[in-house]
Amino acid sequence: MALFLIERNYAERVQDATIDEEEEMFSVNDELGVQWINTFLSTDRTCAYCLYESPNSELLLEHARILGIPADQIIEVTSTV
């Protein structure tokens, strides 16, 4: 699977996910066959950068649509380690 970095601009409305929201996210991950790896939050808390494994970027767009979260930019990346 390919690695993708998703930029999510939250316009200063980032909040901690509830347990129910996290369970929903993981359920959708399993359903679509994508794997969340890590999330980084900008210091001003306006933007999140989420690293995923996915067969393609279209599945990540569908993932964001189902969960009602932004996916402002999706970039395929490679690991140098």
MOTAUR-V346851 format. One record per backbone hydrogen bond with DSSP energy under -0.5 kcal/mol. NH is the residue of the N-H (numbers start at 1). CO is the residue of the C=O. E is the energy in kcal/mol with one decimal. If there is no record, write none. Layout:
# MOTAUR-V346851
NH:CO:E ; NH:CO:E
This chain:
# MOTAUR-V346851
2:54:-1.6 ; 3:77:-0.7 ; 4:52:-2.8 ; 5:75:-3.0 ; 6:4:-0.5 ; 6:50:-3.0 ; 7:5:-0.5 ; 7:73:-3.0 ; 8:6:-0.6 ; 8:48:-3.1 ; 9:7:-0.6 ; 10:8:-0.7 ; 10:46:-2.9 ; 11:46:-0.9 ; 13:10:-1.0 ; 14:45:-0.7 ; 22:18:-2.3 ; 23:19:-2.5 ; 24:20:-2.2 ; 25:21:-2.3 ; 26:22:-2.4 ; 27:23:-2.0 ; 28:24:-2.4 ; 29:25:-2.5 ; 30:26:-2.3 ; 31:27:-2.3 ; 32:28:-2.4 ; 33:29:-1.6 ; 34:29:-2.0 ; 35:53:-2.8 ; 37:51:-3.2 ; 38:51:-1.3 ; 40:49:-2.7 ; 42:47:-3.1 ; 45:42:-2.1 ; 48:8:-2.5 ; 49:40:-3.2 ; 50:6:-2.5 ; 50:48:-0.5 ; 51:38:-3.3 ; 52:4:-2.7 ; 52:50:-0.5 ; 53:35:-2.8 ; 54:2:-2.4 ; 60:56:-0.7 ; 61:57:-1.9 ; 62:58:-2.1 ; 63:59:-2.3 ; 64:60:-2.2 ; 65:61:-2.2 ; 66:62:-2.7 ; 67:63:-2.1 ; 68:64:-1.2 ; 69:64:-2.1 ; 72:7:-1.3 ; 73:7:-1.3 ; 75:5:-2.6 ; 77:3:-2.2
